[in-house]
Amino acid sequence: MTVDTKYWADAYATGGGRNGLAGLADGALTATMAAPVELGGSGKGRNPEEFFALGYAACFLGAMRFAAQSEKLGDVPDDAKVTAKVGVGPRSDGGFGIQVKLEVSLPSLDAATAQIIVERGHFVCPYSNATKGNIDIETTLV
């Protein structure tokens, strides 16, 4: 599989990784990073899982809109919402891993159409493609 890359995001991290600074190279966003209390940190900052959740939620909503439009499945309503929950913890075979729960709200769409749009969203979304077969992703229509 090859990717015809059209855009590159450019970000950095300094300090201790989970405890340091992270930001975009163009200076538009900088965040103080801190491991969550549940992982032994101070919790007084942001963590990578929060940024992954932000990115996945936004990307998945966009992917559903793209799929619905390009495949003529109907319009994704303006009040559609994706909530991404990203969990992190030790893996049974060592190291750490993440899990994702996506809660999708597609008001005014019937359940069958909404389900098709969600499935096609997973096919289109770069986050879903990058994680396919690597992590558990639970998707729920709410």
C-alpha distance (Angstrom), angle and dihedral (degrees) to the residues before:
residue distance angle dihedral
M1 . . .
T2 3.77 . .
V3 3.79 129.5 .
D4 3.80 123.1 -144.8
T5 3.82 94.1 -145.7
K6 3.82 113.6 -148.3
Y7 3.81 99.6 171.9
W8 3.80 138.2 24.7
A9 3.81 123.9 -158.9
D10 3.81 112.9 -146.0
A11 3.80 118.2 -153.8
Y12 3.79 137.4 153.6
A13 3.79 140.8 -157.1
T14 3.80 126.9 -156.6
G15 3.79 134.9 179.1
G16 3.77 117.5 26.7
G17 3.80 98.7 -17.0
R18 3.78 99.6 -122.7
N19 3.79 87.4 33.1
G20 3.78 109.3 45.2
L21 3.77 138.6 48.2
A22 3.78 130.3 -48.6
G23 3.74 129.3 -179.5
L24 3.74 150.5 143.2
A25 3.79 116.2 -77.9
D26 3.81 91.2 -124.9
G27 3.82 90.7 59.0
A28 3.82 94.8 -118.7
L29 3.82 92.5 123.5
T30 3.79 132.4 22.8
A31 3.78 125.1 172.2
T32 3.77 135.7 -171.9
M33 3.78 105.9 -128.6
A34 3.80 124.9 -145.5
A35 3.77 131.2 166.6
P36 3.81 113.1 -113.2
V37 3.79 118.5 -101.3
E38 3.81 88.9 -113.7
L39 3.81 88.6 64.1
G40 3.80 94.6 45.9
G41 3.80 97.3 -91.6
S42 3.78 133.6 122.3
G43 3.79 94.6 -106.8
K44 3.81 87.6 -141.9
G45 3.76 97.1 126.8
R46 3.77 142.3 24.5
N47 3.79 125.6 -66.4
P48 3.82 135.0 -149.5
E49 3.80 93.2 -106.5
E50 3.81 90.8 60.0
F51 3.80 91.0 53.8
F52 3.80 91.0 45.7
A53 3.83 88.8 51.9
L54 3.82 91.7 49.7
G55 3.77 92.3 49.2
Y56 3.79 95.4 44.6
A57 3.83 93.7 48.4
A58 3.80 93.2 50.1
C59 3.79 94.5 41.7
F60 3.80 94.1 47.4
L61 3.81 92.8 49.8
G62 3.80 89.3 50.6
A63 3.81 91.2 47.0
M64 3.80 91.4 52.9
R65 3.80 90.7 49.8
F66 3.81 90.7 49.0
A67 3.81 93.1 47.4
A68 3.80 93.8 46.0
Q69 3.80 92.3 50.2
S70 3.79 99.3 40.5
E71 3.80 93.8 44.2
K72 3.82 93.6 40.9
L73 3.81 93.5 -122.4
G74 3.80 94.1 143.5
D75 3.76 134.2 -90.0
V76 3.78 121.8 -52.1
P77 3.82 103.2 -130.5
D78 3.81 119.3 -111.2
D79 3.80 89.8 -119.0
A80 3.80 93.6 55.1
K81 3.78 112.7 132.3
V82 3.78 137.2 -167.7
T83 3.79 119.1 -162.9
A84 3.80 113.7 -167.1
K85 3.78 120.4 -161.7
V86 3.79 115.7 -168.8
G87 3.79 119.6 -167.5
V88 3.79 127.1 -168.1
G89 3.78 131.9 -166.2
P90 3.78 146.9 128.1
R91 3.81 117.8 -52.3
S92 3.80 120.0 -131.1
D93 3.83 90.4 -121.1
G94 3.81 95.6 45.7
G95 3.76 137.7 -80.8
F96 3.79 123.2 49.6
G97 3.77 133.1 -65.8
I98 3.78 140.3 -174.6
Q99 3.78 135.7 -132.6
V100 3.80 127.6 -161.1
K101 3.78 131.8 -149.1
L102 3.80 116.5 -170.4
E103 3.79 118.2 -165.0
V104 3.80 110.5 -164.9
S105 3.79 124.7 -165.3
L106 3.80 116.3 -168.8
P107 3.81 103.7 170.3
S108 3.79 118.3 -160.2
L109 3.82 93.9 19.3
D110 3.77 120.4 110.6
A111 3.81 114.8 -114.2
A112 3.82 95.2 -110.1
T113 3.82 94.0 52.6
A114 3.80 91.5 43.1
Q115 3.81 90.8 52.4
I116 3.81 92.3 51.0
I117 3.82 90.9 49.4
V118 3.82 90.4 50.3
E119 3.81 91.5 49.9
R120 3.80 92.2 48.0
G121 3.81 89.1 46.1
H122 3.81 89.1 59.4
F123 3.80 89.8 50.5
V124 3.83 92.1 52.2
C125 3.85 102.5 35.4
P126 3.82 114.9 99.5
Y127 3.82 90.7 -148.5
S128 3.80 91.4 54.0
N129 3.79 90.8 47.1
A130 3.81 92.9 47.6
T131 3.80 93.1 51.1
K132 3.83 99.8 37.3
G133 3.78 108.8 130.7
N134 3.81 92.2 1.3
I135 3.79 104.1 80.0
D136 3.78 138.9 17.4
I137 3.80 112.0 -97.7
E138 3.78 118.2 -173.7
T139 3.80 115.6 -167.8
T140 3.80 120.7 -166.1
L141 3.79 128.8 -177.4
V142 3.79 108.5 -140.7
